[in-house]
Each structure stands twice: as C-alpha cells, then as structure tokens.
Amino acid sequence: MKNIKKINLGQILRKRRSELGFTQNELADLVGLETSQYQKYEYNICRPNFENTLKIFFFLQISVDKIGDEFIENNVTNNHKIESISRELKYSKFIRNNFLLDKKDK
C-alpha cells in the first residue's frame, strides 16, 4: 500500500487565499459556492468534492502536484468528468486572464 501523507487542506487554502488577498466571500463567489460552504473547507469541517477542489486550486493558483496525488486518486471516477471540468477551467482561465486582476498587482 502506498504511503500517503495526511495534508491539512484547510490550512493550505487559507494561507494561499491570504497571500493573494482574497476574502473567503470573494473566493467563494469565484468558485460558485456559498461562503459558509467554503469556510467549512478552510476549517477542515469537510473537504470539497473533486470539481470544487479543481476550481479552488485554479483560482488560488495551486498546482495539484504540490498537494500530492492523494485527492485525485481517491476522487476521480471517470475521464468524462475530468474533461468537463477541464473545459470549464479553460473558460475560467480566459475570464481570469482577461477580466480579473491579481490583487497584488494593483
């Protein structure tokens, strides 16, 4: 069995969100979540599903390889879901690059 390290996802999300200058409410809006749901992720009350994890990582510019393969291995069920999310994230990248400014650059 593979040795998988336990990660504190909430701590990673909180730290990166703060580094980029987003509030919980702003990030939740970008991802399409209620603020209260996003807060549960940061406080480790629950973990986001695969789709929301990819969206959060996208907006926080977190590379999945920095977190490890644990989440993907435990949550990927089929390629169709990945392809659908990939298309959505490409659109989100277009929006981010063309309409959203990094708060650090202001």
Secondary structure as UniProt FT lines:
FT   HELIX           9..20
FT   HELIX           24..31
FT   HELIX           35..42
FT   TURN            43..44
FT   HELIX           50..59
FT   TURN            60..61
FT   HELIX           64..67
FT   HELIX           70..75
FT   HELIX           79..99
FT   HELIX           103..105
//
